[in-house]
Each structure stands twice: as C-alpha cells, then as structure tokens.
C-alpha cells in the first residue's frame, strides 16, 4: 500500500481521531482555542479530514469550506456535516480553487508535515485570505520528528517514514521534518507575520482518561501550533 493512503483506512482513522488523546484531547481543542471567536467568519478548513474541526467551527458560528485530497475522508465529512459546509477535493501541493481574499481565517490541522516545500501552500493561503486574515495551523513538533526519525542532523529538512496501526492494519506514513527556524522563514517569505507559537497542555480530562498519553503529552513535545496574520 502506498504511503499516506488515507482512503485505505479512512473510517478507522476518523473513528480513532474522534476520541483519542492526541487529537480529541490535545490537538483539536488547542487549534480551536487558537482560532478564537469565529462567529460570522468565512473559514477554510484546509485538510479537513472527516470534518471534526469543521463541525466545531460551524457550531461556533463560522461559514466553513473544507478541502481534502482523500475521497474517503471527504465522504465521512459530508455525512457528518450534512450540507452545513461546502466540501471540495483539493491538493495543497497545487493552487487552490478559490478567489483572492475569499476567507477570513484558514485552519490547517496536522497537514503541513506532509509537505516537502511549504512555499506554495503558504503563498496560496496568503492569497485566499483577506488582508488581516489569519492562518492557524498545527504541525509535528520538530523535536518530536527528530527524535522519532533517528536522523543525525536536526537542521536539515528531510523525509522520514513511520507506521501506524489502525483498524487491524499496518499503515505506512511519510512525513517531512523541518527545523523550527525554517518554519518561521517560510511564513515570513509567504507574507505572514507570526503572532503566536504555542506548545499547549492537553485537556485536563486526559489525565484520567488516558494517563499514559497524558504523561507523554505533558513531558515531551508532540505538536506545534501557530497563529499568523496576513501582513
């Protein structure tokens, strides 16, 4: 099976994300907190997956458009959202199918670490945001990547592979590590001013529900969260 083939395990992936420590009690609440008050905003959910973030954004009053490259995950999102959002297939490695200034806010949850080069997606995010619009995204923490990969040079941008177990299957995943300074440089080059960088704590409920994961999330870097403004 090719790497990152979300269509091959879409249902198992979405079911796991719905309630696990890493997504439901750490990444999703942290991203939504950074997004802040979204009532009345036009929001692009870039890499919307099964629609969990989109559902929360809609409940908070946003008008949401979701994009993803996985047919299987988009099907799940359509069932979840039941017509409450526009959902389109799109690849962040290609120009986005939207007009300039079409959105007030872009949320991109755990997608940037799949990209070898951030210049195109970030420049497209900048283009489709109105002036003063914000980009909120989460990505692998580079210290976590570097520890996981075993690569000898943190300062390189490099590819590494991992395996996940979902729905009784072994899934081959491929990611890109980039050092922290490269993330800031890419945002600046694309016309963004970074306003917040966050290394949040998990939801306190995870301490009881997932004690091992809670210990890990409160002692080791896992994800990194950014809020950046279109200059």
ROSE-4610 file (N, C-alpha, C; in Angstrom, 1 decimal, always signed):
// ROSE-4610
residu = [X/X/X/X/X/X/X/X/X/X/X/X/X/X/X/X/X/X/X/X/X/X/X/X/X/X/X/X/X/X/X/X/X/X/X/X/X/X/X/X/X/X/X/X/X/X/X/X/X/X/X/X/X/X/X/X/X/X/X/X/X/X/X/X/X/X/X/X/X/X/X/X/X/X/X/X/X/X/X/X/X/X/X/X/X/X/X/X/X/X/X/X/X/X/X/X/X/X/X/X/X/X/X/X/X/X/X/X/X/X/X/X/X/X/X/X/X/X/X/X/X/X/X/X/X/X/X/X/X/X/X/X/X/X/X/X/X/X/X/X/X/X/X/X/X/X/X/X/X/X/X/X/X/X/X/X/X/X/X/X/X/X/X/X/X/X/X/X/X/X/X/X/X/X/X/X/X/X/X/X/X/X/X/X/X/X/X/X/X/X/X/X/X/X/X/X/X/X/X/X/X/X/X/X/X/X/X/X/X/X/X/X/X/X/X/X/X/X/X/X/X/X/X/X/X/X/X/X/X/X/X/X/X/X/X/X/X/X/X/X/X/X/X/X/X/X/X/X/X/X/X/X/X/X/X/X/X/X/X/X/X/X/X/X/X/X/X/X/X/X/X/X/X/X/X/X/X/X/X/X/X/X/X/X/X/X/X/X/X/X/X/X/X/X/X/X/X/X/X/X/X/X/X/X/X/X/X/X/X/X/X/X/X/X/X/X/X/X/X/X/X/X/X/X/X/X/X/X/X/X/X/X/X/X/X/X/X/X/X/X/X/X/X/X/X/X/X/X/X/X/X/X/X/X/X/X/X/X/X/X/X/X/X/X/X/X/X/X/X/X/X/X/X/X/X/X/X/X/X/X/X/X/X/X/X/X/X/X/X/X/X/X/X/X/X/X/X/X/X/X/X/X/X/X/X/X/X/X/X/X/X/X/X/X/X/X/X/X/X/X/X/X/X/X/X/X/X/X/X/X/X/X/X/X/X/X/X/X/X/X/X/X/X/X/X/X/X/X/X/X/X/X/X/X/X/X/X/X/X/X/X/X/X/X/X/X/X/X/X/X/X/X/X/X/X/X/X/X/X/X/X/X/X/X/X/X/X/X/X/X/X/X/X/X/X/X/X/X/X/X/X/X/X/X/X/X/X/X/X/X/X/X/X/X/X/X/X/X/X/X/X/X/X/X/X/X/X/X/X/X/X/X/X/X/X/X/X/X/X/X/X/X/X/X/X/X/X/X/X/X/X/X/X/X/X/X/X/X/X/X/X/X/X/X/X/X/X/X/X/X/X/X/X/X/X/X/X/X/X/X/X/X/X/X/X/X/X/X/X/X/X/X/X/X/X/X/X/X/X/X/X/X/X/X/X/X/X/X/X/X/X/X/X/X/X/X/X/X/X/X/X/X/X/X/X/X/X/X/X/X/X/X/X/X/X/X/X/X/X/X/X/X/X/X/X/X/X/X/X/X/X/X/X/X/X/X/X/X/X/X/X/X/X/X/X/X/X/X/X/X/X/X/X/X/X/X/X/X/X/X/X/X/X/X/X/X/X/X/X/X/X/X/X]
num = [1/1/1/2/2/2/3/3/3/4/4/4/5/5/5/6/6/6/7/7/7/8/8/8/9/9/9/10/10/10/11/11/11/12/12/12/13/13/13/14/14/14/15/15/15/16/16/16/17/17/17/18/18/18/19/19/19/20/20/20/21/21/21/22/22/22/23/23/23/24/24/24/25/25/25/26/26/26/27/27/27/28/28/28/29/29/29/30/30/30/31/31/31/32/32/32/33/33/33/34/34/34/35/35/35/36/36/36/37/37/37/38/38/38/39/39/39/40/40/40/41/41/41/42/42/42/43/43/43/44/44/44/45/45/45/46/46/46/47/47/47/48/48/48/49/49/49/50/50/50/51/51/51/52/52/52/53/53/53/54/54/54/55/55/55/56/56/56/57/57/57/58/58/58/59/59/59/60/60/60/61/61/61/62/62/62/63/63/63/64/64/64/65/65/65/66/66/66/67/67/67/68/68/68/69/69/69/70/70/70/71/71/71/72/72/72/73/73/73/74/74/74/75/75/75/76/76/76/77/77/77/78/78/78/79/79/79/80/80/80/81/81/81/82/82/82/83/83/83/84/84/84/85/85/85/86/86/86/87/87/87/88/88/88/89/89/89/90/90/90/91/91/91/92/92/92/93/93/93/94/94/94/95/95/95/96/96/96/97/97/97/98/98/98/99/99/99/100/100/100/101/101/101/102/102/102/103/103/103/104/104/104/105/105/105/106/106/106/107/107/107/108/108/108/109/109/109/110/110/110/111/111/111/112/112/112/113/113/113/114/114/114/115/115/115/116/116/116/117/117/117/118/118/118/119/119/119/120/120/120/121/121/121/122/122/122/123/123/123/124/124/124/125/125/125/126/126/126/127/127/127/128/128/128/129/129/129/130/130/130/131/131/131/132/132/132/133/133/133/134/134/134/135/135/135/136/136/136/137/137/137/138/138/138/139/139/139/140/140/140/141/141/141/142/142/142/143/143/143/144/144/144/145/145/145/146/146/146/147/147/147/148/148/148/149/149/149/150/150/150/151/151/151/152/152/152/153/153/153/154/154/154/155/155/155/156/156/156/157/157/157/158/158/158/159/159/159/160/160/160/161/161/161/162/162/162/163/163/163/164/164/164/165/165/165/166/166/166/167/167/167/168/168/168/169/169/169/170/170/170/171/171/171/172/172/172/173/173/173/174/174/174/175/175/175/176/176/176/177/177/177/178/178/178/179/179/179/180/180/180/181/181/181/182/182/182/183/183/183/184/184/184/185/185/185/186/186/186/187/187/187/188/188/188/189/189/189/190/190/190/191/191/191/192/192/192/193/193/193/194/194/194/195/195/195/196/196/196/197/197/197/198/198/198/199/199/199/200/200/200/201/201/201/202/202/202/203/203/203/204/204/204/205/205/205/206/206/206/207/207/207/208/208/208/209/209/209/210/210/210/211/211/211/212/212/212/213/213/213/214/214/214/215/215/215/216/216/216/217/217/217/218/218/218/219/219/219/220/220/220/221/221/221/222/222/222/223/223/223/224/224/224/225/225/225/226/226/226/227/227/227/228/228/228/229/229/229/230/230/230/231/231/231]
x = [+0.9/+0.0/+0.9/+0.6/+1.4/+1.3/+2.3/+2.3/+1.2/+0.7/-0.3/-1.5/-1.9/-3.1/-4.3/-4.8/-5.9/-7.2/-7.4/-8.6/-8.6/-7.5/-7.4/-7.8/-7.9/-8.2/-9.0/-9.8/-10.5/-11.4/-12.2/-13.1/-12.4/-11.4/-10.7/-9.9/-9.3/-8.6/-9.6/-10.7/-11.7/-12.2/-12.5/-13.0/-12.0/-10.7/-9.7/-9.5/-9.5/-9.4/-10.5/-11.6/-12.8/-12.6/-11.9/-11.9/-10.5/-9.4/-8.1/-7.5/-6.5/-5.8/-5.2/-4.5/-3.7/-4.5/-5.6/-6.5/-7.6/-8.4/-9.6/-9.3/-8.2/-8.0/-6.7/-6.1/-4.9/-4.9/-4.8/-4.7/-5.9/-7.1/-8.3/-8.6/-8.7/-9.0/-8.0/-6.7/-5.7/-5.8/-6.1/-6.3/-7.6/-8.7/-9.9/-9.7/-9.0/-8.7/-7.9/-6.9/-6.1/-6.9/-7.9/-8.8/-9.6/-10.0/-10.8/-12.2/-12.7/-14.1/-14.2/-15.0/-15.1/-16.5/-17.3/-18.7/-18.7/-19.4/-19.5/-18.4/-17.3/-16.1/-16.3/-15.6/-15.5/-14.2/-14.4/-13.2/-13.0/-11.7/-11.2/-10.6/-11.2/-10.6/-9.7/-8.4/-7.5/-7.0/-7.4/-7.1/-8.1/-9.4/-10.5/-10.7/-10.1/-10.3/-11.8/-12.2/-13.6/-14.5/-14.0/-14.9/-15.0/-14.2/-14.4/-14.1/-13.0/-12.8/-13.9/-14.3/-15.3/-16.6/-17.0/-18.2/-18.2/-17.0/-16.9/-16.9/-16.3/-16.3/-17.7/-18.4/-19.8/-20.6/-20.5/-21.2/-20.9/-19.7/-19.3/-19.7/-20.4/-20.9/-20.2/-19.2/-18.4/-19.1/-18.9/-19.2/-18.0/-18.1/-16.9/-16.9/-15.7/-15.4/-14.3/-14.4/-13.4/-12.8/-11.5/-10.8/-10.0/-9.9/-9.0/-8.7/-7.6/-7.3/-7.8/-8.4/-8.9/-10.4/-10.8/-12.2/-12.9/-12.2/-12.8/-13.1/-12.2/-12.4/-13.4/-13.4/-14.5/-15.9/-16.0/-17.3/-17.7/-16.8/-17.2/-17.6/-16.8/-17.1/-18.5/-18.9/-20.2/-21.3/-21.1/-22.1/-22.2/-21.1/-21.0/-21.7/-21.4/-21.8/-23.1/-23.6/-24.9/-25.3/-24.5/-24.8/-24.5/-23.9/-23.7/-22.4/-21.6/-20.3/-20.1/-19.4/-19.0/-17.7/-17.7/-16.6/-16.1/-14.8/-14.2/-12.9/-12.6/-11.4/-10.3/-9.2/-8.1/-6.8/-5.7/-4.4/-3.6/-3.1/-2.3/-1.0/-0.6/+0.5/+0.2/-1.0/-1.4/-2.2/-2.3/-3.0/-4.5/-5.0/-6.3/-7.4/-8.5/-9.6/-10.5/-9.9/-10.7/-10.1/-11.0/-10.7/-9.8/-9.1/-8.3/-9.2/-8.7/-9.4/-10.7/-10.9/-12.1/-12.4/-11.4/-11.6/-11.0/-11.6/-11.1/-10.1/-10.3/-9.5/-9.2/-8.0/-7.7/-7.2/-7.8/-7.4/-6.8/-5.6/-4.9/-4.4/-5.1/-4.8/-3.9/-2.7/-1.8/-1.6/-1.4/-1.2/+0.1/+0.7/+1.9/+3.1/+3.2/+4.3/+4.3/+3.2/+3.2/+3.9/+4.2/+4.7/+6.2/+6.8/+8.3/+8.6/+7.8/+8.0/+6.8/+7.0/+5.9/+5.5/+6.4/+6.2/+4.9/+4.5/+3.2/+2.0/+1.9/+0.7/+0.6/+1.7/+1.6/+1.3/+1.9/+1.6/+0.1/-0.4/-1.8/-2.7/-2.4/-3.1/-3.1/-2.0/-1.9/-2.8/-2.8/-3.6/-5.1/-5.6/-7.1/-7.6/-6.7/-7.1/-7.3/-8.3/-8.4/-7.2/-7.0/-5.9/-6.3/-5.3/-5.5/-6.1/-6.4/-6.9/-5.8/-6.2/-5.3/-5.2/-4.0/-3.8/-3.5/-4.2/-4.0/-3.7/-2.5/-2.2/-1.4/-1.6/-0.8/+0.1/+1.2/+2.1/+3.0/+3.7/+4.6/+5.6/+5.8/+6.9/+8.2/+9.1/+10.4/+11.2/+11.1/+11.9/+11.4/+10.0/+9.4/+9.9/+9.8/+10.2/+11.6/+12.4/+13.9/+14.2/+13.5/+13.7/+13.1/+11.9/+11.3/+12.1/+12.6/+13.2/+14.6/+15.3/+16.7/+17.7/+17.3/+18.2/+19.3/+20.4/+21.6/+21.7/+20.9/+21.1/+19.7/+19.5/+18.2/+18.0/+19.1/+19.0/+18.6/+18.6/+18.2/+16.7/+16.1/+14.8/+14.8/+14.2/+14.4/+13.1/+13.0/+11.8/+12.1/+11.0/+11.2/+9.8/+9.9/+8.7/+8.4/+7.1/+6.6/+5.5/+5.1/+3.9/+2.9/+1.6/+0.5/-0.3/-0.9/-1.8/-3.2/-4.1/-5.4/-6.4/-7.4/-8.4/-7.8/-6.8/-6.1/-5.2/-4.9/-4.0/-2.7/-1.6/-0.4/-0.4/-0.3/-0.4/+1.0/+1.5/+2.8/+2.6/+3.3/+3.2/+4.5/+4.5/+5.7/+5.5/+6.5/+6.4/+7.7/+7.6/+8.8/+9.2/+10.4/+10.9/+11.5/+11.2/+12.0/+12.3/+13.4/+13.8/+12.9/+12.9/+12.0/+12.2/+13.5/+13.7/+13.2/+13.2/+12.7/+11.2/+10.5/+9.0/+8.8/+9.5/+9.3/+9.7/+10.8/+11.3/+10.2/+9.6/+8.6/+7.4/+7.0/+5.8/+6.1/+7.3/+7.7/+7.8/+8.4/+8.5/+7.2/+6.2/+4.9/+4.0/+4.5/+3.8/+3.0/+3.4/+2.7/+3.6/+2.9/+3.5/+3.1/+4.0/+3.6/+3.2/+2.0/+1.6/+1.6/+1.5/+1.5/+2.2/+3.0/+3.5/+3.2/+2.5/+2.0/+2.5/+2.9/+3.1/+2.2/+0.9/-0.1/-0.1/-0.7/-1.0/-2.3/-2.4/-3.6/-4.8/-6.0/-7.2/-7.0/-7.3/-7.1/-7.8/-8.9/-9.7/-8.8/-7.8/-7.0/-6.2/-5.9/-5.2/-5.8/-7.1/-7.9/-8.2/-8.6/-9.0/-7.8/-6.7/-5.5/-4.3/-4.0/-2.9/-1.6/-1.3/+0.0/+0.2/-0.8/-0.7/-0.6/-1.3/-1.2/+0.2/+0.8/+2.2/+3.1/+2.9/+3.7/+3.5/+2.3/+2.0/+2.4/+2.6/+3.0/+4.5/+5.2/+6.7/+7.5/+6.9/+7.6/+6.9/+7.6/+7.0/+6.3/+5.1/+4.4/+4.0/+3.2/+2.8/+3.1/+3.2/+3.5/+2.3/+1.9/+0.7/+1.1/+0.6/+0.9/-0.3/-0.3/-1.3/-0.5/-0.8/-0.1/-1.1/-0.7/-1.6/-1.1/-2.0/-1.6/-1.2/+0.1/+0.6/+0.0]
y = [-1.2/+0.0/+1.2/+2.3/+3.5/+4.2/+5.0/+5.8/+6.9/+7.2/+8.3/+8.0/+6.8/+6.5/+6.5/+7.7/+7.8/+7.1/+7.0/+6.3/+4.9/+4.3/+2.9/+2.6/+3.6/+3.4/+4.6/+5.3/+6.5/+6.3/+5.2/+5.0/+4.8/+3.9/+3.6/+4.8/+5.6/+6.8/+7.8/+8.0/+9.0/+8.6/+7.3/+6.8/+6.9/+6.7/+6.8/+8.3/+9.2/+10.6/+11.2/+10.6/+11.2/+11.2/+10.2/+10.1/+9.9/+9.9/+9.6/+10.8/+10.5/+11.5/+12.6/+12.2/+13.1/+14.1/+13.6/+14.5/+15.1/+14.3/+14.8/+15.6/+15.3/+15.9/+16.7/+17.0/+17.7/+18.6/+18.1/+18.9/+19.7/+19.0/+19.7/+20.9/+20.7/+21.8/+22.9/+22.6/+23.6/+24.4/+23.8/+24.5/+25.4/+24.9/+25.7/+26.9/+26.7/+27.8/+28.9/+28.5/+29.5/+30.2/+29.5/+30.1/+31.2/+31.0/+32.0/+32.2/+33.4/+33.7/+33.7/+32.7/+32.6/+32.9/+33.4/+33.7/+34.7/+34.4/+35.2/+35.2/+34.4/+34.4/+33.3/+33.6/+32.7/+31.9/+30.6/+29.8/+28.7/+28.6/+27.4/+26.4/+25.2/+24.1/+23.3/+23.6/+23.0/+21.7/+20.6/+19.3/+18.9/+19.0/+18.9/+17.5/+16.4/+15.1/+14.7/+14.1/+13.7/+14.7/+16.0/+17.1/+17.4/+16.9/+17.2/+18.6/+19.2/+20.7/+21.5/+21.1/+21.9/+21.9/+20.8/+20.7/+21.7/+21.7/+22.6/+24.0/+24.4/+25.7/+26.2/+25.3/+25.6/+25.9/+25.0/+25.2/+26.6/+27.1/+28.4/+29.6/+29.3/+30.4/+30.7/+29.9/+30.1/+29.6/+30.2/+29.6/+28.9/+27.6/+26.7/+26.1/+26.2/+25.4/+24.5/+23.2/+22.2/+21.6/+21.4/+20.7/+19.6/+18.5/+17.4/+16.7/+15.9/+15.1/+13.7/+13.3/+12.0/+11.9/+11.1/+10.9/+10.2/+9.3/+8.6/+9.5/+10.3/+11.3/+12.3/+12.8/+13.7/+13.1/+11.9/+11.2/+11.2/+10.9/+10.9/+12.3/+13.3/+14.7/+15.1/+14.7/+15.0/+14.4/+13.2/+12.6/+13.3/+13.7/+14.3/+15.7/+16.5/+17.9/+18.0/+17.1/+17.0/+18.4/+18.8/+20.0/+21.3/+21.3/+22.6/+23.2/+22.6/+23.2/+22.8/+23.6/+23.3/+22.4/+21.3/+20.4/+20.0/+20.2/+20.0/+19.2/+18.5/+17.8/+18.8/+18.9/+19.8/+19.3/+19.6/+19.1/+20.4/+20.4/+21.6/+21.8/+20.8/+20.9/+21.6/+22.1/+22.7/+24.0/+24.9/+26.2/+25.9/+26.7/+26.4/+27.0/+26.3/+26.8/+27.8/+28.9/+30.0/+31.3/+32.3/+33.7/+34.3/+35.4/+36.1/+36.7/+36.6/+37.2/+36.5/+35.2/+34.6/+34.2/+34.2/+33.8/+34.8/+34.7/+35.5/+34.7/+33.4/+32.5/+31.2/+30.7/+29.3/+28.5/+27.4/+26.4/+25.2/+24.8/+23.7/+22.8/+21.7/+20.8/+19.7/+19.6/+18.5/+18.1/+19.1/+18.7/+19.2/+20.2/+20.8/+19.9/+18.9/+18.0/+16.9/+17.0/+16.1/+16.8/+18.1/+18.9/+19.0/+18.6/+18.8/+20.3/+21.1/+22.5/+23.3/+24.2/+25.0/+26.2/+26.6/+27.9/+28.0/+26.9/+27.0/+27.0/+26.1/+26.2/+27.4/+27.9/+29.2/+30.4/+30.4/+31.6/+31.5/+30.3/+30.2/+30.6/+30.1/+30.6/+32.1/+32.7/+34.2/+34.8/+34.2/+34.8/+34.7/+33.6/+33.5/+34.1/+34.6/+35.3/+36.8/+37.4/+38.8/+39.5/+40.8/+41.5/+41.5/+41.1/+41.0/+39.7/+38.8/+37.4/+36.6/+35.5/+34.7/+33.3/+32.7/+31.3/+30.7/+29.7/+28.9/+27.5/+26.9/+25.6/+24.9/+23.5/+22.7/+21.8/+21.4/+20.5/+19.7/+18.7/+18.0/+18.9/+18.7/+19.5/+19.0/+19.9/+19.4/+18.5/+18.8/+18.0/+16.5/+16.4/+15.1/+14.4/+15.0/+14.4/+13.9/+14.8/+14.4/+13.2/+13.2/+12.0/+10.8/+10.9/+9.7/+9.2/+10.1/+9.7/+9.0/+9.4/+8.9/+9.6/+10.6/+11.3/+12.0/+12.2/+12.7/+14.2/+14.9/+16.4/+17.1/+17.6/+18.3/+19.5/+20.1/+21.4/+21.1/+19.9/+19.6/+19.4/+19.7/+19.3/+18.0/+17.0/+15.6/+14.8/+13.8/+12.9/+11.7/+11.3/+10.1/+9.3/+8.1/+7.2/+6.7/+6.3/+5.7/+4.7/+3.9/+3.0/+3.3/+3.2/+3.3/+2.0/+1.7/+0.6/+1.1/+0.9/+1.4/+0.3/+0.0/-0.9/-2.3/-2.7/-4.0/-4.0/-2.9/-2.8/-2.0/-2.3/-1.5/-0.5/+0.7/+1.8/+2.5/+2.6/+3.3/+4.8/+5.6/+7.0/+7.6/+8.8/+9.5/+11.0/+11.5/+12.9/+13.7/+15.0/+15.8/+16.6/+16.4/+17.2/+18.5/+19.6/+20.8/+21.5/+22.2/+22.8/+24.0/+24.4/+25.5/+26.8/+27.2/+28.4/+28.4/+27.2/+27.1/+27.4/+27.0/+27.3/+28.8/+29.5/+30.9/+31.6/+31.1/+31.8/+31.6/+30.4/+30.1/+31.0/+31.2/+32.1/+33.5/+34.0/+35.3/+35.5/+34.6/+34.6/+34.7/+34.0/+33.9/+35.1/+36.1/+37.3/+37.2/+36.4/+36.3/+36.8/+37.4/+37.8/+36.9/+36.2/+35.2/+36.0/+35.7/+36.3/+35.4/+34.1/+33.2/+31.9/+31.4/+30.0/+29.3/+28.2/+27.6/+26.1/+25.7/+24.3/+24.0/+23.7/+23.7/+22.4/+22.5/+21.3/+20.6/+19.3/+18.6/+19.0/+18.7/+18.9/+18.1/+18.7/+18.1/+16.7/+16.6/+15.3/+14.1/+14.4/+13.3/+12.6/+13.4/+12.8/+11.5/+11.5/+10.3/+9.4/+9.9/+9.0/+8.3/+9.0/+8.4/+8.8/+8.1/+8.6/+8.5/+7.4/+7.3/+8.3/+8.6/+9.6/+11.0/+11.2/+12.5/+12.7/+11.7/+11.8/+12.2/+11.5/+11.8/+13.2/+13.7/+15.0/+16.1/+15.9/+16.9/+16.9/+16.0/+15.9/+15.9/+15.7/+15.6/+16.4/+17.1/+17.9/+16.9/+17.3/+16.5/+17.3/+18.3/+19.2/+20.6/+21.4/+22.8/+23.6/+24.7/+25.4/+26.9/+27.4/+28.7/+29.5/+30.8/+31.7/+32.8/+33.0/+34.0/+34.9/+36.2/+37.2/+37.6/+37.7/+38.2/+39.6/+39.9/+41.3/+42.2]
z = [+0.0/+0.0/+0.0/-0.8/-0.9/+0.5/+0.7/+2.0/+2.0/+3.2/+3.4/+2.6/+2.4/+1.6/+2.6/+2.9/+3.8/+3.3/+2.0/+1.5/+1.9/+2.2/+2.5/+4.0/+4.8/+6.2/+6.8/+5.9/+6.3/+7.5/+7.5/+8.6/+9.9/+9.9/+11.1/+11.6/+10.7/+11.1/+11.8/+11.1/+11.7/+13.0/+13.2/+14.4/+15.5/+15.2/+16.2/+16.6/+15.6/+15.9/+16.7/+16.6/+17.3/+18.8/+19.4/+20.8/+21.4/+20.6/+21.2/+21.9/+22.7/+23.5/+22.6/+21.6/+20.8/+20.0/+19.4/+18.6/+19.4/+20.0/+20.7/+22.0/+22.7/+23.9/+23.9/+22.7/+22.7/+21.4/+20.2/+19.0/+18.7/+18.7/+18.3/+19.3/+20.6/+21.4/+21.4/+21.2/+21.1/+19.8/+18.7/+17.5/+17.5/+18.1/+18.2/+19.1/+20.2/+21.1/+20.4/+19.6/+18.9/+17.8/+17.2/+16.3/+16.9/+18.2/+18.9/+18.4/+18.5/+18.1/+16.6/+16.1/+14.6/+14.1/+15.0/+14.6/+13.5/+12.4/+11.2/+10.3/+10.6/+9.7/+8.6/+7.5/+6.4/+6.6/+6.9/+7.3/+6.3/+5.9/+5.1/+6.0/+6.1/+6.8/+5.8/+5.8/+4.8/+5.3/+4.7/+5.2/+6.2/+5.8/+6.8/+7.3/+6.6/+7.0/+7.1/+8.2/+8.4/+9.0/+9.1/+9.4/+10.9/+11.8/+13.2/+13.5/+13.0/+13.2/+12.6/+11.3/+10.7/+11.5/+12.0/+12.8/+14.0/+14.7/+15.8/+15.4/+14.3/+13.8/+13.4/+12.7/+12.4/+13.6/+14.6/+15.9/+16.5/+16.3/+16.8/+15.9/+14.8/+14.0/+12.8/+12.4/+11.2/+9.9/+8.8/+7.5/+7.0/+6.8/+6.6/+5.2/+4.6/+3.4/+3.7/+3.4/+3.7/+2.5/+2.5/+1.4/+1.9/+1.1/+1.5/+0.2/+0.1/-1.1/-1.0/+0.2/+0.4/+0.1/-0.9/-1.2/+0.0/+0.7/+1.8/+3.0/+3.3/+4.4/+4.1/+2.8/+2.4/+2.5/+2.2/+2.3/+3.7/+4.7/+6.1/+6.5/+6.0/+6.4/+5.9/+4.7/+4.1/+5.0/+5.4/+6.3/+7.6/+8.2/+9.5/+9.4/+8.4/+8.3/+7.6/+6.8/+6.3/+5.6/+4.7/+4.0/+4.6/+5.8/+6.5/+6.1/+5.2/+4.8/+3.3/+2.6/+1.2/+1.3/+0.7/+0.8/-0.6/-0.8/-2.1/-2.0/-3.1/-3.2/-3.7/-3.0/-3.4/-2.8/-3.4/-3.0/-2.6/-1.4/-1.0/-1.8/-2.5/-3.4/-4.7/-4.9/-6.1/-5.8/-6.8/-6.5/-6.0/-5.1/-4.5/-5.4/-5.5/-6.4/-5.8/-5.3/-4.6/-5.1/-5.0/-5.4/-4.4/-4.7/-3.8/-2.7/-1.5/-0.3/+0.0/-0.3/-0.2/+1.3/+2.2/+3.5/+4.6/+5.8/+6.9/+7.7/+7.7/+8.6/+7.9/+8.0/+7.5/+8.7/+8.8/+9.8/+9.1/+9.4/+8.8/+9.9/+10.2/+11.3/+10.8/+11.3/+11.1/+9.6/+8.8/+7.3/+6.8/+7.4/+6.9/+6.9/+7.8/+7.9/+6.8/+5.9/+4.8/+3.6/+3.7/+2.6/+2.6/+1.5/+1.4/+1.3/+0.6/+0.4/+0.9/+1.8/+2.3/+1.5/+0.5/-0.2/-0.9/-1.7/-2.4/-1.5/-0.6/+0.2/+1.0/+1.6/+2.4/+1.5/+0.3/-0.6/-1.1/-1.3/-1.6/-0.4/+0.8/+2.0/+2.0/+1.8/+1.9/+0.8/-0.4/-1.5/-1.2/-0.7/-0.5/+0.8/+1.7/+2.8/+2.5/+3.2/+3.1/+3.9/+3.6/+4.3/+5.8/+6.6/+8.1/+8.5/+7.5/+7.9/+8.5/+9.2/+10.0/+9.4/+9.6/+9.4/+10.8/+11.1/+12.4/+11.9/+12.3/+11.9/+13.0/+13.0/+13.9/+13.0/+13.5/+12.7/+13.7/+13.2/+14.1/+14.7/+16.0/+16.6/+16.1/+15.6/+15.0/+16.0/+17.3/+18.2/+18.3/+18.2/+18.2/+16.9/+15.7/+14.5/+14.5/+15.0/+15.0/+15.9/+17.0/+17.9/+17.3/+16.7/+16.1/+14.9/+14.1/+12.8/+13.0/+14.0/+14.2/+13.3/+12.5/+11.6/+12.4/+11.8/+12.6/+12.5/+11.6/+11.5/+11.7/+12.8/+13.1/+12.1/+11.7/+10.9/+9.4/+9.0/+7.6/+7.5/+6.3/+6.0/+5.3/+5.9/+5.4/+5.6/+4.8/+4.8/+5.7/+6.4/+7.3/+7.3/+7.5/+7.5/+8.9/+9.0/+10.3/+9.9/+10.9/+10.6/+11.7/+11.3/+12.3/+12.2/+13.3/+13.4/+13.5/+12.5/+12.5/+12.0/+12.7/+12.2/+11.9/+12.6/+12.4/+11.2/+10.7/+9.5/+9.9/+9.3/+9.4/+8.2/+8.6/+7.6/+7.5/+6.3/+6.1/+5.9/+6.7/+6.7/+6.3/+5.6/+5.3/+5.6/+6.3/+6.8/+6.4/+6.6/+6.4/+7.6/+8.1/+9.2/+8.7/+9.4/+9.1/+10.4/+10.5/+11.7/+12.0/+13.2/+13.7/+12.9/+12.7/+12.0/+10.6/+10.0/+8.6/+8.6/+9.6/+9.7/+9.7/+10.6/+10.7/+9.3/+8.7/+7.5/+6.4/+6.3/+5.3/+5.5/+6.7/+7.0/+6.6/+6.9/+6.6/+5.1/+4.4/+2.9/+2.2/+2.8/+2.2/+2.5/+3.3/+3.6/+4.9/+5.8/+7.1/+8.3/+9.2/+10.5/+11.6/+12.2/+13.2/+14.5/+15.0/+16.2/+17.4/+17.3/+18.4/+18.0/+18.8/+18.7/+20.1/+20.0/+21.2/+21.3/+22.5/+22.9/+24.1/+23.8/+24.9/+25.7/+26.8/+27.6/+27.0/+27.2/+26.8/+27.7/+27.3/+28.1/+29.4/+30.5/+31.8/+32.0/+31.2/+31.3/+30.9/+30.0/+29.5/+30.7/+31.8/+32.9/+33.4/+33.5/+33.9/+32.8/+31.6/+30.5/+29.9/+29.8/+29.1/+29.9/+31.0/+31.9/+31.2/+30.5/+29.8/+28.8/+27.9/+26.9/+27.6/+28.6/+29.3/+29.8/+30.4/+30.9/+29.7/+28.6/+27.4/+26.9/+26.8/+26.3/+27.2/+28.5/+29.4/+29.7/+29.1/+29.3/+28.0/+26.9/+25.6/+24.5/+23.7/+22.6/+21.6/+21.2/+20.2/+19.0/+19.2/+18.1/+18.4/+17.3/+17.5/+16.8/+17.4/+16.9/+16.6/+15.5/+15.0/+14.7/+15.0/+14.5/+13.8/+12.5/+11.7/+11.0/+10.8/+10.2/+8.8/+7.8/+6.5/+6.7/+6.3/+6.5/+5.5]
